[in-house]
């Protein structure tokens, strides 16, 4: 029997206070106007500068593109809801939002693992780097990251569309997410929640653990490098480690403990879905002199052309 009689969900958003909503709208729009063009500039710079043709920059361009896509899932709806007194999302839009959120989020986690593999080969097997991380292998690894994210997202989506909803339909958040939908289901969904935890929480915890182990190995390996090489490689690894904590840390907090109440979950979700993704490529860029120089040349050329 089909129990789904809920056709829409009511989102409580970040705040019910109109003044607070306008302040948040201003800061989020300002953030987007600065950071979003910066991510586009990173992609254009890497594509147009032949000196940035190494696999590391290829992965960075893909990360910037993936982050732009990821930040196009929930923030547009959140910004539009700041002008609405009653924040409503249809059932189909909610399911689509959930699918793309986890599809792109998992793809980014897998891409971070690919970038860790790239740094491992560059540091631990430098003589075999061109053979183990050539252009063809890079494309396969990026495709595998996207494919793994799609499989992860479609599994959660398949579970979600079979959840029986019969009211209430209020979500205490600014977007649709899987653990909140499970709590709204009108049947005994403990088994489904457990399955979703293993598909979602275990995946992100596994990625987080493997990334920590890999970068710990790399930092230990740096002890055998020369001082000049050590400083250059350490700077890159530090950027990677910062991004790993920024992206997977909040995800572990949100999805790693699905059976516990999380009063600060909404704040963590804002940083996880809005702030950190767009900031990630900028963190890599600000610590890299080569790409900063290439970006400045591209901007200067465009200004002179205008």
N, C-alpha and C positions, 0 to 999 in steps of 0.2 A: 504494500500500500504506500502511496506517495503522501507523506505527511507535510510536504513543503507548501505551506499556505502563506508564508511571509514573502512579499514581493519587493520589499524595500527595507533598508536599515536606517536608523537614525543615529548619526554620529554626534557625540557630545563635544568633539573638538578639543582644542587646547585650553580654552577658557570660555566662560559664558559672559564675561564682562566685555562690553563693547569697546571701552577705552583700551583695555589690554589687547584685544584683538587688533585694533588699529596700530598699536605700537609694534606688535609682532609682525603685522603685514608690512610695515615700513622697513623693519630690519631684514626680513626675509627677502623682500624685493631688492633692497640694497645689496644684500649678499649675492643674489642671483645676477644682478647687473654687473658685478665685479668679477665673480668667480667663473660664471658660465662662459663668457667670452674668453677668459683665460684658458679654459680647457679646450675650446675650439682652436685657439692660437697654438697650443701645444701640438695638436694634431696636424695643423697646417705647416708648422715649423718642421716637424719630423718628416713629413711627406715631401717637402720642397728642398730640404738640405741633404745633399748626398753624403755629407760627412756624418750624418746621424743615421746611418744605415745598419748599425749593429743590431743584433737581436734584442738587446736591452731596451733600445728606443722603440723598436717595433712593438714590444710588449707594452711599453709605456703609452704609446698611441692607442693601442687597443683598450688599455685600462681607462684612459680618458674618455674614449667613446662609450665604453660600457658604463662608466659613471654618469655620463650625460643621459644615457637611456634610463638608468636606474632612478635618477632624480626627476624623470619625466612621468613616473608612475603615480606617486602620492602627492608631491607638492602642488601641482596645478589645482587639484581638487581642494587641497587644504587652503590655498590662497583664495580661491573662489568662495569657499565657505565663510571666510572672514566677513563677507558682505551679506551673508544670509543669516536670518534669525533662526531658521529651522534647517539644520544640515541633514540632507537626505541623500542616500546613494541607493540606486536600484540593485536588485539581487544580481542581475547579470553583470553590471558594472563592478559590483563587489567581488564577484568570482574572477573577473578579468584582472582586477587590481591585485588580488591575491596571487594569481598565477604569475603575472609578470614580475611582481615583487620578489617572489622566491626563485623564479627562473633566472632573473638578472643577478640577484644576490648570490645565489649558489655559483653562477658562472664567474662572478668576481672572486669568490673564495678560491675556486679552482684556478683562476688566472694568477692569483697571488702565489699559489703553489708552483705554477709553471715558472713564474719569475724567480722563485726560490731555487728551482732546479737550474735555471740559467746561471744564477750567481754561484751555485755549487760547482758546476762544471768549469766556470771561468776561474774560480779560485783553486779548486782541488785538482782539476785536470786541464790546465791551460793549453797543453800541447795537443789535446784532442778536441779543443773547443769548436774549431771550424767544422769538424766532422760530426760532432754530437749535437751541435746547435746551429745547423745550416738553415737556409731560408725555407726549404721544404718541411723540415722537422718543426720549425717555428709555426708554420701555417697549420700543421697537423695538431700541435699542442694547443693552439688557440681554438681550433675547431673542436677539439676534445673538451675544452673548458666550456664552450658554448653548448655543446651537446650534453655534457654532464649536468649543466644548469637546467637545460630543457627537460631532461628526464626527471630531475628532482622536482621541478615546478609542476610537471604534468601528473606526477604521483600525488602530490598534495592537492592539486585541483580535482583529481578523480575522487579522492576521499571527501573533499569538501562538497561537491555537488550531490553527494548521496547522503549528506547529513539532513535529518528531518527537522525542519524549523516550523514551529507553530506558535511562536511568540514567547516572551517579549522580543522586540527587535531593536533594542538600544545597545550601541557599542560605545563604551567609554574610551574613545580614542578618536584620532583624526583620519584613520584609514581602516580598511578591513584587514584583519590578520587572523591566522588560522586558530590560535589557541582561544581567542575570544569567541569565534564562531562555534567552536566545540562546546563552550560553556553555555551558549544560547540554544543548543540543540535540545529538542523535547524528548529524546529517548535516552536510554542508558548508553552513553558513549565513552565509557572508561576504556574499553578495548581500543576504540578508534583513536582516542587521545594518546594512548600508549604507543600505538603504531605510528602516529604522527610525530611523537617525540623521538622515536628511533629513526624516522626518516629525516627529521629536521634538526632536532637537538644533537643527536649523535653525529650527524654529518658535520655540523659547524664545530663541535668540540673536537672531532677527529682532525679537521683541517687546522684548527688553532694549535693543537698539540704537535702535529707534524711540522707546522711552520716554525714553532718555537724550537723544536729539536734541530731542524735543519739550520736555522740561523745560529743556534748555540754551537753547532759543529763548525760553522764557517768562522765564527769569532775565535774559537779555539785554534783553528787552522791559521788564522792571521798571525799568530805568534811566531810562525816560521818565515814570514815574509819580511822583505826589507822595509826600512822606515818609510820611504817614499811610497812604495806600493801599499804598505799597511794603511797609511793615511787615506789614500784614494779609495781603497776597497772598503775601509771602515766607514767612510762617509756614505757610500752607497748602501752598505748593509744597515747602517743606522736609519736611513730613510725607509728602507724596506720594513724594518722592525717597527718603526713608528706607525706605518700604515697598517701593518698586521694587527697591532693593538687597537688602533682606531676603528678598524672595520670588524674584526672578529670578536673583540672584547664585548662591545654592546650586544652583538648577536648571541654570544654565549649567555649573557645576562638575561636576554629576553626569551630565548628559545631553549636554553639549557635547563631551566627550572619551571616547566609548564604547570606543575601542580602546586605552586606556591603563589601567594598574592604578592604583587610587585607594585607598591604605591608610587615608585619613581619610574615606572616603566614608560609612561608617556613622554617624560623628558628624555629618557635614554633613546626612545624611538625617534624623536626629533633629530637628535644628533646622528643616529644610525641611518636614517632615510633621507635627510636633507643636508646636514652640515658636512659630515665627514666624507661622503662620496665625492662631492665636488672639490673638497680640499685635498684629497689624496694625490692627484697628479701634480698639484701645486707644491706639495711637500717634496716630491721627487725633483721638480724643476728648480726650486729655490736652493737646493744643495748641489746643483750640477752646473758648473761654469760653461760647459760646451753648449748646452741647450739654452742657457740664458743668453749667451752671446748670439746664437742663431736667431732666437726670438727677437732680440733687439735689432738685428740687421733686417729682419723681415718687417718689423714695425717701422723702422726708419725708411726703408724702401717704399712702403705704402704711404707714409706721410709725404715723402718727396714727390711721389706720383700724384697725390692729391693736390 
